[in-house]
Amino acid sequence: MTVQTATGHGHEDADRRRWWALAVIATAQLMIVLDITIVNIALPSAQRDLGISDADRQWVITAYTLAFGGLLLLGGRLGDLFGRKRVFTVGLLGFALASALGGAAVGPAMLFGARALQGAFGALLAPSALGLLSTTFSDPRERSTAFGIFGAIAGGGSAIGFIAGGLLTEYLNWRWCLFVNVPIAIVTAFAAFSVLQRDHVGKGRRMPLDLPGALLGCGGLLAIVYGTSEAVTRGWSDSLVIGSLVLGVALLAGFVLVERRTAHPLLPLHIVADRNRGGGALSIGLAMVGMFGTFLFLTYYLQAIKHFSPIVSGLSFLPMTFAIVLASTGFAARLMTRVPSRYLIGPGLVLAASGLAWLTQMRVDSAWAAMVLPAELLIGFGMGMVFMPAISLATLGVAPNEAGAASATINSAQQVGGSVGTALLNTVAASATASFLATRVASDPAVQAQGAVHGYVVATWVATGVLLVAALVAVLMIDHRPAPGEATAVEGGATAGADAAAEAVPAVDGRPTDLRAAAAADVRANVRPAGEVRAQARAERPPTD
């Protein structure tokens, strides 16, 4: 690899298609994030059209989250074993097929099945996308820009989904909320074939798949996501909910025991044992509790209390989206190479928590501009400071043959955090509303509206507390600091170049070895007068054809 000096001539040897690759990866990520929220707006119309009962309508959402959250670890490892470009492309084409089936659904069962297929192919797609992003951008400044864009999409895509869902549902019909994925996925798949670097692993050189780990890990995540999803309608004390959660924890405990003993684990435990990756995943998982709660209660508040139309409700989320994009690309991406990561993630979570605290003052007659808008801006700026460095930490320093597993870990944290947050906060809000109405005239529409808002406020206080806990976790666990010279492209000269090159040499199987010292010695021995430093990356990489 070549490390450029501060006065270098750019990255002449870098793949010129890497920014096109970023566009492809970002489009796929946007499609995944949009699909989580775009269907929410279309759900009432789909329910009426297909005759879905109130008790079963949650499965339009739950079928997707079950498959997506439960299969992420397996999807990430398949990318490591068979090549992320191949798995990424298969995921895109499968997502297009599942979306077409869902849009053409003639009954509830067909729609539920299509949503489960979407989740399964999304579980192939998401970890491969993040793994490809990590291996495509190795230069510190380019990496921070790429992850800033990726983080902005991860944070703001949900709000865009509300807007797209409102437009498609109101001016076409609910089926187009699924059909719209078909051309996007197909075009992106063809683009991926052209611009992504080939990383195919030959049949005779692949490591065996950890099937016991896959069954235990995926089964545990499925049980937990299922239990939290059912808690929305059944309550947390229901035997099915408790049984699912206990089963999930037991399976994950068995998963840990198996992974410690197998030669080729589905999830190498040192990935999550690292305090930076573990702290980043835990922080963003807790952060998604607040984010999902914000979308959930603001949507109800705007449509049920303020009587906004689906389109206007979706548009009202735009300030939050713009704030996330601005903070991710304009601030976090620039500061990522200059300050320790916890100085971005911790304050960002506190800022987002202050936005949620602002929302706790909402009333039935509160004005959107005075109440909702400032809160959205605070939450957006705060989360924009969180997403990019946390996602970047997920794959930082991971060996290439483990990038998929590391990517699946951060995606699983987001998905499980969002699922648990939705169930937890919805249950809190429902209980608070019921307690409020129990001592009042519940038949009065004005009282019903006050009770609903009271429930939103209580749940938002809980979400605020969760974000503050996430900030504490980030400050205490994450200790990553940018390497010397990252902010100015190795401005420290040959010594900094040697350190950066040595850091870029991944340890075998992701574990610390003495390769760093050896690489540094080789680099310093090959410093040229112009300041160009060349090093041989001697760590093991997955063999290719």
N, C-alpha and C positions, 0 to 999 in steps of 0.2 A: 504494500500500500504506500501511498505518497502523502506526506504531511506538508501542506503548503505554508510558506511563511506569510507574514502580514503583508508583504509587498509582492506576493506571488501573482501569477497570471491567471488566477482562477483555478478551478478544478478541471484541468484539461483532460485528465485521464478518467474523470468520473463519467458515469453513464449519462449522456445527454437526455436520455428519455426518462430520467428519474422524476422530473416534475410532471410529465404526463402520467407516470405511474402513480404519483400522488393524487392526481385528478381521478384516476380510476379507483384507487383505494378509497378516497373520500366519498366518491359517488356511491360505492357499495355500502359504506358505513352510514351514509345519509339515508339510504333506502331502508336499512335495518332499523334505524332509530325512528324514521317516519312511520314505519309500519306498526310500531308499538302504540302510537297515539292516533294515527289517521283513522283507524277503525273505530276508535271511541266515538267520534262524531257520527260515523255512519251506523253505529249499532242500533239506535232506535228505529231507523228506516228498515234495516235488515231484519230486525225482530218482527216488525209488522208484515213485511213481505213474505217471510218464510214461516210465520206462525210459531216463533220460538217463545216458549213460556218464560215468565219472569224468573223462575227458579233456574232455568237452563241458560239464560242469556249470558251469564258470566263466562261460560265455556268458550265463547268467541274470543275472549281475552286469555282465559286460563289455559286453553289448549296450546296457544302459542308460547306463553311463558313457561309452561311445564316442559315442553320439548326443548325450547331454547335454553333455559337454565339448566336442565338436567343433562344435556348432551354436550355442553361446552367443553368440558375437560377432554372428552373423547374426540371432539372435533379438532381441538388444538393439537392433540397428539397425532392424529391422522395427517395433519399438515406437516408435522415434523418427519413422519415416516415415509410419506408418499410424495412430498413436495408441496409447498404452500401454493405455488402458482396453479398446480393441477387441482388441488382441493378448493381453492378460491374460485376457479372457473366452474367446477362442478356445482359448488354452492350457489353461484349466480344462476346457472341454468335450471337447477332444481327449484330455486326460489321463484323463478319465472313460471315454471310449470305449476307449482303449488298455488301461486297467485291466480293463474288462469282458472284452475279448478275451483277456487274459492269464489271468484267472480261469477262463475257459471253455476254456482250451487243451486240445486232445486229443492233442497230440504235442509233442516238443521244438521243432520249427521254429516252430510257432504261438506257443509261449511266448517264444522268442527274439525273434521279430518284434514281439510285443506289448511286450516290454521295450524294444526299440529305439524303438518309437513313443512309449512313455512318456517316454523320454529326449528325443526330439525336441520333444514338446509341453512338457516341463519346461524345455527351452532357450528356448522362447517365454515361459514363465511367470515364471521366476526373475528375469531382468533387468527385465521390466516391473514386477514386484512392488517391487523396490528403487527403480526409477525413480519409480513412483507414490508411494512412501513419501517420497522426497526432495522431490518437488514438492508434496506435501500438507502437510508440516510445515516451515514456514520460520522460525517463532519459535524462538530458540535453546533455551529451556528445554523447550518441547514437543518439539522435534526430538531433544533428548537423551533424553527419556523414550521417545519412539517408537522410536528406534534401540536403546535399551536393551532394550526388549521384543523387537524384531526380532533383536538379537544373542543374547539368551538363547535364543530359539527355534532360531536357527542352530546354537548350541553344544550345547543340551541335547536337541534333537529326536532326534538319533541314538540316545541312550540310551533315550528313550521308545519308539523303534521296536523295540528289543530286547524291551521289556516287552510291547508290543502284539503283536509277532510270536509270542512265547511263548504268550500267552493265546489268540490266535486259532488257532494251530496245534494246541495241546493240547486245546482245548475245542470247536473246530469242525473246520476242516481248512485246509490250506495255501492253498487257493483264496481264502479270505476275507482273506488278507493283501493280495490284489489287489482283490477285490470291495469292500472297505471304502472304497476311494478313490472309488467311483462316487457314492454319495449325498453325500459330503463335497464333491466337486468340483462337482456339479450345483447344490447349495444355495449354495455359495460363488459360483458364476457368476451366479446370479440376484441374490444380494445385491450383487455387484459392479456389476451393471447399474443397481441402484437407488442405491447410495451413493457410487460413485466419480464424480469430476468428469469431464465430457465433454472430451476433448482430441483429437477427430477432426480429421485434416488433409484438406482437400479434394483431390480428384483433380488439379485443375489447379495445385495449389500444392505438390505433393510434389517433393522432390529425387529425382533418379534413384538407383536402387540400385547400389552399387558391386559389380557381379558379379565382375570379376576379383579384387577384394579378398576377396569372400566365398568364392570357390573356393580361393584360396591360404590365407587365414586359417583357414577351417574345415578344409580338407584338412590343414594343418600340425598343428592341434590333434588331429584324428582320428588322424593317424599317430603322434603322440607318446603319446596315451592308449592306442592299440592296442599300440604297442611295449612300454610299461611293463606293460600287462596281460598280454601274452604272456610277459614275463620271469618271471612267477610260476611257470609250468610249464616253460618252455624254458630259462630261465637268461639272464643278461645277455650271455653270449658267443655266443648263437645268432645265426646270420646274419640270420634274419627280424627278430629284435629290433633288432639293430644297424642293419639296413637301414631299418626303420620309423622309428627315432629320427633317423637321418641325413636321411631324406626329410622328416621333420617339420621339422627345423631348416632345411633348404634351402627348403622351402615358406614358412616363417615369415620367412626372410630376403627372399625374393621379395615377400612380403606387405608388409614394411616399405618396400621400394623402390617398390612400386605406390602405397601409401598416401601417400608423400611427394609424389607427382606428380599424383594425381587431385584433381579439384575437390571431390568429395563423398565423402570416404573412409568406408569401413565403420567404421574406428576412427581418429578424428583423433589423430595421434601426440602432440599436446600434452597429451592426457589422461593418458597414462602417463609423459610426460616430466616432468610436475610431480612434484617430489620427495616431496610429501606423499601424493598418490594412488599414485605408484609405490612408495614405501616402505611404505604401508599394504597394498597388494596383495601385495608380496613378503613382508612379514612374516606376513600371514595365510596365504599359500600355504605357507610353510615351517611355520607352526604346524599346519596340517592334516596334515602328515607325522606329527607327534607324536600328534595326536588320533586319526587313523585307526589308527596303530600301537597306541595304547592300547586301543581297542575290539577290534582284531583279537586281540591277545595275551591280554588279560584274558578275552575270550570263550573262547578255547581253554583257558586256565588254569582257569577256573571249571568248565567242562563236562568237559574231558578229564582234568584232573588232580584237581580237587576233587570231581568228579562231581555238580555242581549240575544241577538240571533246567533246561530252557529258561526257565521262568517265574522260578525263583529267580535264575538268572543275570541275567535282565533286571532284576529288582528290585534286584539288587546294584549296578546303575548309578545308582539313584535319588539317592544322596548327591552324586554328581558333577553330576547334572542340577540338583538344588536349589542346589548351590554356584554353578553357572554363572548361574542365574537371579538368585540373591541378589547376586552380585557385579556383574552387568550392570545390574540395575534399582536396587539399593540403594546401590551405590558408584560404579560407572563413570558412570552417568547423572547423578549429582550432581556428580561431580568434572570431568566433561567440559567444563563451562562455566567452570571455575575454574583448571585447571592445563593446561599444554601436553600434547598428546596422547601424546608419547613418554614422559612420566612415568607414563602408564597402561599403554601397550602394552609398553614395555621391562620394567618390574618385573613385569608380569603374566606375560610369557613366562618370566622367570627363576623366578617362583613355580611355574609349571607344570612347568618343567624340574626343579625340586627334587622335585616329586611323582613324576616319572618316575624320578629318581635313587633315590627311596625304593623304587620297585618293583624296582630292580635287586638288592635284597636278598632277593627272594622265594625260597622253597624249596618243595619238594614238600609239606612238612608245615606250611607257614606258615598261621597263622590269618587268616581274612578280616578280622576286626575289628582285628587288630594290624598287618597288612601292607597289605591292599588299601584299607580304609576311609580311613586317613590320606592315602594317595597320591591317592585319588579326590578328597578334599576340597581338597588342594593344587592338583591339576590343574584342578578345577572353578573355584575362586576365581581362579586365574591366568588361565585362558582367558576367564572372565567379564569380566575387566578388559581383554581384548584385542579381543573380537569387536565390541563396540559402537563404540568409537572408530575402529577400523580400517574397519568397514563405513561409518560416517558419513563418513570422509575420502574414500571412493571417489567420492562424488557432491558433495562440498562445493565450492561455487564453480563448478560446471559449468553451462553454459548449458542451459536446458530442452530444447532440441532435440538435446542430446547426452547427456542423463541415461541413456538406455538403453544407449548404448555404454559409458559409464563403469560402469554397473551390471554389464554383461556382463563387464567386465574383472575385477572383484573376484570374481564367480562363477567365471570361468574359472580364476583363481588358486587358489580353493578346490578346484575339481574336479580340476585337473591336479596340485595339491599332494597331494590325497588319493590319487589314482591312483598317482602316482610313489612316495609314501610306502608304500602297501600293497605294491607290487611290491618296492621296495627292502628294506623291513624283513622281508618274508616270505622273501626270498632270503637275507638275512643270517642270519635265525633258522634256516632250513633248513641252511645251510652249517655254522653253529656246532653244530647238533645232530648232523649227520653226522660232523663231526670228533670230537665227544665220544664217539659210539658206536663209532667206528673202533678205539679202544684199549680197549674194554670188552666185556663179554658182552652183545651187543645183543639177544639173545633174552629176557633177563630183563625182565619188565614193570616192575619197580622201576627198573632202569637206563634203560629207555625213557622213563619219566616224568622221571627226573633229566635225561636228555638234552634232552627237550622244554623243560623249565624253563630249562636252561642256554641254549638257543637264544633263548628269550624274553628272558632277561636281557641277552645280548649285543646283541640288536636294540634293546632299550630303552635301552641305553647310547648307541647310535647316534642314536636319537630324541632323547635328552637333549641331545646335541651339536648337533643340528639346531635345537632350540628356543633354545639359547644363541646360535647364529649369527643366528637370527631376531631375538632381543633386541638384538644388536649392530647389525643392519640398521636396526631401528626407532629406536634412539638416534642413529645417525649420519645417517639420511636424513630422518626426519620432524622438521619444525621448526614445525608448526602451533601457534599459541597462540590461545586464545579471545579474541574481541574485547572491548574494555573494556565493562563493563556487562552482559555476557551472563548472569552468575550471578544478577543481581538485576533482570533485565528492563530493561536500559538505565538503571541507577541513576545514571549519570553526567549525566543531564539532557539538555538540548538538543544539546550537542556530541556526546555518545555516541550519541544518537539519530540525529544526522546521519551519523555514521560507520557505524552499523549499517545505516541505510537505503541509504547509498552502497554498502556491501559487498554488500547484497542485490541490487543491480542487476547482473545477469549481463553479462559482456563478450560482445560479438558473436563468435559461433563459439567462445566459451570462451577467447579470447585476451586478454591484457592490453591495455586501451585507456585513453584519457583520460576515459572515461565516469564513473569513480569520482569524479574531482575535480569534474566538471561536476555530477554528482548531488549531491555534498556541498554544493556552492554553492547549488543549488536548494533543498535541504532547509533549510539555515540561513536562507534568505530567507523560509521559510514556517513558522517556528516560532510556534505560537500561545501565548497566555498560559497556557493550562492545561497546556502542555508537550506537546501532541499534535503530532506531526511528520508531514507528508504530503509524499510525493515521487512524481514520475512516473517509472516505470521505462521508460527509453527504449531499453533494449537490444533487439535483434531477438529476437523470439520466433516460434515456428512458427505460421504463420497457420492459423486455424480457420474452419470454415464459419460 
